[in-house]
């Protein structure tokens, strides 16, 4: 029988003002034995020697201590209500938030499908008062994270997830939407998700930037919806001569800036009313904890999206 993974017991209740949830994550803690410690496991809390005689249980000076017990969990509310999150265990470094549906009958434990969203959010709004060099373009700007990718599908987005996210952004009154998803489409500028995106732009006044794609350098390689939807700005990746020299160790400096060869290009079936733009595609930005790194320098289309989002906002307010 295949290992189903860790078992998490949950309790959900309404406290009179909001839904709350508590989790028992003790099944996620490894044995704390001398062998495990030598392999890099966390030391016993409070220092001192430790030994293990059952899963998730630590003995410190003869007193057993169980990790991740339900009784020790501080209850969580919907992230948008209290902006609180937890981590499954120190070993995995995986942060999560919760959302309650169906009048308390369904609990969604929301985790990242990757580091992508955190990295782009860091490009836009990272704020390190003690280390300003690591700041984003608009330090401290408020970020609303809407997960449209299903972790069960390898983070592939779903139409339901996209529409739900678009409605949430309009309810919150956001100024800018940044979306890095995209793929080929049989027909441009159609579908329920595209209709809601157009409503966000044309009625709610939102600036919507989305990736053009990574299928270049051939013409008409832009993906949907960034390159095929009239309400959105499609963003490609641009490399300047200085960036090319510093980041890619070129033997000779470029005479002029250009799109990265892999960045998708137009024209598209809606080019007559659609703008495809290109922004610098390199940034030093924050990462989620599970990567065990604070900052990362990376190049690519997704980094140009963060730059374009702030650039578009500045243009709007000038």
C-alpha positions in Angstrom: 0.0 0.0 0.0 1.3 3.4 -0.9 2.2 5.8 1.9 -0.6 8.4 2.1 1.7 10.8 3.9 1.2 12.5 7.2 -2.2 12.4 8.9 -3.5 15.7 10.2 -6.5 15.7 12.7 -8.5 19.0 12.6 -11.2 20.6 14.6 -13.4 23.4 13.1 -15.8 25.6 15.1 -17.4 29.0 15.1 -16.6 31.2 18.1 -19.5 33.6 17.7 -17.7 36.0 15.4 -15.7 33.9 12.9 -14.8 30.3 11.9 -11.6 28.9 13.5 -9.6 25.7 13.1 -7.0 23.8 15.1 -4.7 21.1 13.7 -2.8 18.2 15.3 0.4 17.9 13.3 2.3 15.5 15.5 2.4 12.9 12.8 4.7 15.3 10.8 7.5 15.2 13.4 10.4 12.8 12.9 11.9 10.7 15.7 14.3 12.7 17.7 17.1 10.2 18.1 20.9 10.7 18.2 21.0 9.2 14.7 18.4 11.7 13.4 20.1 14.6 15.2 23.4 13.7 13.5 21.6 13.8 10.2 20.5 17.4 10.7 17.2 17.2 12.7 16.3 20.0 15.1 18.0 19.9 18.5 15.8 19.2 21.5 13.9 22.3 22.7 15.7 24.0 25.5 19.0 22.2 24.8 20.3 19.2 26.7 20.3 15.6 25.7 17.4 14.0 24.0 16.3 10.5 23.0 13.3 9.1 21.2 11.2 6.0 21.9 8.1 6.8 19.8 7.1 8.9 16.8 7.2 12.6 17.5 8.1 12.2 21.1 11.1 13.8 22.8 12.6 12.9 26.1 14.4 15.8 27.8 16.0 15.0 31.2 13.5 12.1 31.5 10.4 14.2 30.7 8.6 13.2 27.4 7.5 16.1 25.2 5.2 15.5 22.2 5.5 17.9 19.3 2.6 19.3 17.3 -0.2 18.3 19.7 -3.7 19.6 19.2 -3.7 20.9 22.8 -0.8 23.2 22.0 -2.1 24.6 18.8 -3.1 28.3 18.7 -6.4 28.4 16.7 -6.4 29.9 13.2 -9.0 32.0 11.5 -9.3 32.8 7.8 -6.1 34.6 6.7 -7.9 37.6 5.5 -9.6 38.1 8.9 -6.5 38.0 11.1 -3.5 37.5 8.8 -2.1 34.6 10.7 -0.4 31.5 9.4 1.4 28.5 10.9 4.1 26.1 9.9 3.6 22.3 9.8 7.0 21.6 11.5 10.5 23.0 11.6 11.7 20.1 9.6 9.7 20.9 6.5 9.5 24.7 6.8 6.1 24.6 5.0 3.8 27.5 6.0 0.1 27.4 5.6 -3.2 29.3 6.2 -6.8 28.1 6.5 -10.1 28.9 4.9 -13.5 27.5 6.0 -16.3 26.7 3.5 -19.7 25.1 3.5 -20.8 26.5 6.9 -17.9 24.7 8.6 -18.1 21.4 6.9 -15.1 21.9 4.6 -11.6 23.1 5.8 -9.1 24.2 3.1 -5.5 24.1 4.3 -3.8 26.4 1.9 -0.1 25.9 1.0 2.1 27.3 -1.7 2.6 25.1 -4.8 6.1 26.7 -5.2 8.2 29.7 -4.4 7.0 31.7 -7.5 4.3 33.9 -5.9 6.5 34.8 -2.9 9.4 35.7 -5.1 7.3 38.0 -7.3 5.6 39.6 -4.3 9.1 40.3 -2.9 10.0 42.1 -6.2 7.0 44.3 -5.7 6.7 44.9 -2.0 9.5 43.4 0.1 10.2 45.6 3.1 13.5 45.1 5.0 14.0 48.2 7.2 17.4 46.9 8.3 18.5 45.9 4.8 17.0 48.4 2.3 19.1 46.9 -0.6 16.7 43.9 -0.4 13.6 46.0 -0.7 11.1 45.6 -3.5 10.0 48.4 -5.9 7.2 49.6 -3.6 8.3 48.5 -0.1 5.4 47.8 2.2 2.7 47.8 -0.5 -0.2 45.5 0.6 -0.3 42.1 -1.1 -3.4 39.9 -1.5 -2.4 36.4 -2.4 -5.0 34.4 -4.4 -4.0 30.9 -5.2 -5.4 29.7 -8.5 -3.1 26.7 -9.0 -4.3 23.3 -7.7 -1.5 21.5 -5.9 -3.1 18.2 -6.9 -2.6 19.1 -10.6 1.0 20.2 -10.3 -0.1 23.8 -9.6 -2.1 24.0 -12.9 -4.7 26.7 -12.6 -8.4 26.0 -13.0 -11.2 28.2 -14.4 -13.0 28.0 -11.1 -9.9 29.1 -9.1 -9.2 32.0 -11.5 -12.8 33.3 -11.4 -12.9 33.0 -7.6 -9.6 34.9 -7.3 -10.8 37.7 -9.7 -14.0 38.2 -7.6 -11.9 38.3 -4.4 -9.6 40.9 -5.8 -12.5 43.1 -6.9 -14.2 42.7 -3.5 -10.9 43.8 -1.8 -10.6 46.8 -4.1 -7.1 46.0 -5.4 -5.3 48.4 -7.8 -3.1 45.9 -9.6 -3.4 42.2 -10.5 -0.2 40.3 -11.4 -0.6 36.8 -13.0 2.2 34.6 -14.2 0.0 31.8 -15.6 -0.6 31.2 -19.3 -0.7 28.6 -22.0 -1.9 28.3 -25.6 -5.6 28.8 -26.4 -7.8 27.7 -29.3 -9.6 31.0 -29.4 -8.5 34.5 -28.1 -10.4 36.8 -25.8 -13.3 34.4 -24.9 -14.5 32.5 -21.8 -15.9 33.1 -18.4 -12.6 33.9 -16.8 -11.8 36.4 -19.5 -15.1 38.1 -19.1 -14.5 38.5 -15.3 -11.0 39.8 -16.0 -12.4 42.4 -18.4 -14.9 43.4 -15.8 -12.1 43.9 -13.3 -10.3 46.1 -15.7 -13.1 48.1 -17.4 -15.5 48.4 -14.5 -13.3 48.2 -11.3 -10.4 50.1 -12.8 -7.8 47.4 -12.1 -4.5 47.2 -14.0 -4.1 43.6 -15.0 -0.6 42.4 -16.1 0.0 38.8 -17.2 2.9 36.9 -18.7 3.4 36.8 -22.4 5.0 33.4 -22.2 8.3 31.5 -22.6 7.8 30.1 -26.1 9.9 32.6 -28.1 11.6 33.7 -30.2 9.2 32.8 -33.0 6.4 35.3 -33.9 2.9 34.8 -32.6 4.0 32.6 -29.7 2.3 34.6 -26.9 0.1 32.6 -24.6 -3.4 33.2 -23.1 -4.6 35.2 -21.4 -1.6 37.6 -21.3 -1.1 37.8 -25.0 -4.6 37.1 -26.3 -7.0 39.2 -24.1 -7.7 42.8 -25.0 -8.2 43.9 -21.3 -4.8 42.6 -20.1 -1.3 43.9 -20.6 1.0 41.1 -21.8 4.5 41.3 -20.4 7.6 39.8 -22.1 11.2 39.8 -20.7 13.7 42.4 -21.7 17.5 42.3 -21.1 19.6 45.5 -21.1 23.3 45.5 -22.2 24.4 46.0 -18.6 22.2 43.2 -17.3 23.4 40.8 -20.0 27.0 41.6 -19.2 26.6 41.2 -15.4 24.1 38.3 -15.2 25.2 36.2 -18.2 29.0 36.8 -18.4 28.9 37.8 -22.1 32.3 38.1 -23.7 31.2 41.2 -25.7 28.6 43.7 -24.5 25.4 44.0 -26.4 25.0 47.1 -28.6 21.4 47.6 -27.4 18.8 46.0 -25.2 16.6 43.2 -26.6 14.0 40.7 -25.6 15.3 37.5 -24.2 15.3 34.8 -26.9 12.9 32.6 -25.0 10.4 35.4 -24.4 7.2 35.0 -26.4 6.3 37.5 -29.1 3.3 38.8 -31.0 1.4 39.6 -33.1 -1.8 38.1 -31.9 -5.4 37.8 -33.1 -6.2 40.8 -30.9 -3.1 42.9 -31.6 -5.1 45.8 -33.0 -6.3 46.5 -29.4 -3.8 44.7 -27.3 -0.5 45.9 -25.9 2.5 43.6 -25.5 5.3 45.2 -23.4 8.7 44.1 -22.2 10.4 44.8 -18.8 13.7 44.2 -17.2 13.7 40.5 -16.2 16.1 40.3 -13.3 15.7 40.9 -9.6 17.0 40.2 -6.1 14.0 39.1 -4.1 12.7 37.2 -1.1 11.9 33.5 -1.0 9.5 31.3 1.0 10.9 29.6 4.1 10.8 26.1 2.6 13.7 27.1 0.2 15.9 27.7 3.3 17.2 30.9 1.5 16.4 34.5 2.3 17.1 36.0 -1.1 17.7 34.9 -4.6 18.9 36.6 -7.8 17.0 35.3 -10.8 16.2 36.2 -14.3 13.0 35.3 -16.3 9.7 36.5 -17.5 8.1 36.3 -14.0 10.6 38.8 -12.6 9.7 41.3 -15.4 6.0 41.0 -14.3 6.8 42.5 -10.9 8.6 45.4 -12.5 5.8 46.0 -15.0 3.1 46.0 -12.3 4.7 48.9 -10.5 5.7 50.6 -13.7 2.1 50.5 -14.9 0.8 51.9 -11.6 3.3 54.8 -11.8 2.1 55.6 -15.3 -1.5 55.6 -14.2 -0.9 58.1 -11.4 1.3 60.5 -13.4 
